[in-house]
Amino acid sequence: MGHQPITPDMTVWSVYRRYPQTLDVFFSFGCPDIRKGLFPLAMRLMKLKWAARAHKIPVEDMIQALNAVVR
């Protein structure tokens, strides 16, 4: 069974919930711990492309790294 490719329009929370192993990728790009505080609520709304922009990361780099750990 193949995985659904991660795309820039997916929310951070939906990616994390479906693929918990992506948490370390988010950390490696400087993202805060999305499991604590108000972050779980905010991450339900934040798309990956917005998170990448907020952290000044090329969205393609983030998407590639996330897809690499779920393969």
C-alpha positions as CSV (number, residue, x, y, z in Angstrom):
1,M,0.0,0.0,0.0
2,G,1.5,3.3,-1.1
3,H,1.4,6.6,0.8
4,Q,-0.4,9.7,-0.2
5,P,2.3,12.2,-1.3
6,I,2.7,15.2,1.0
7,T,1.9,18.4,-0.8
8,P,2.3,22.1,0.1
9,D,-1.5,22.6,0.5
10,M,-1.7,20.0,3.3
11,T,-1.8,21.3,6.9
12,V,1.0,20.7,9.2
13,W,-1.3,18.9,11.7
14,S,-2.7,16.6,9.1
15,V,0.8,15.5,8.0
16,Y,1.9,15.0,11.6
17,R,-1.2,13.0,12.6
18,R,-1.0,10.8,9.5
19,Y,2.8,10.4,9.6
20,P,4.1,11.0,13.2
21,Q,7.7,10.2,12.0
22,T,7.7,13.7,10.3
23,L,8.0,15.5,13.7
24,D,11.8,15.3,13.5
25,V,11.7,16.8,10.0
26,F,9.7,19.8,11.3
27,F,12.2,20.2,14.2
28,S,15.1,20.1,11.7
29,F,13.6,23.0,9.9
30,G,13.3,25.0,13.1
31,C,9.6,24.5,13.7
32,P,8.4,24.6,17.3
33,D,7.0,21.5,19.0
34,I,3.6,21.3,17.3
35,R,2.3,19.0,20.0
36,K,2.4,21.6,22.9
37,G,0.7,24.8,23.9
38,L,-1.4,26.6,21.3
39,F,0.5,25.1,18.4
40,P,-1.8,22.1,17.9
41,L,-4.7,24.4,17.3
42,A,-2.7,26.7,15.0
43,M,-1.2,23.8,13.0
44,R,-4.7,22.5,12.2
45,L,-5.0,25.7,10.0
46,M,-1.5,26.3,8.8
47,K,-0.6,24.8,5.4
48,L,2.9,23.5,4.8
49,K,3.6,26.2,2.3
50,W,2.7,28.9,4.9
51,A,4.9,27.2,7.6
52,A,7.8,27.0,5.1
53,R,7.4,30.7,4.3
54,A,7.2,31.7,8.0
55,H,10.5,29.9,8.7
56,K,12.2,31.2,5.4
57,I,12.5,27.6,4.1
58,P,12.1,26.8,0.4
59,V,8.8,24.9,0.4
60,E,10.2,22.3,-2.1
61,D,13.0,21.4,0.4
62,M,10.5,20.9,3.2
63,I,8.1,18.8,1.0
64,Q,11.0,16.7,-0.3
65,A,12.3,16.0,3.3
66,L,8.8,15.1,4.5
67,N,8.1,12.7,1.7
68,A,11.5,11.1,2.1
69,V,10.7,10.0,5.7
70,V,7.2,8.6,4.8
71,R,8.4,6.4,1.9
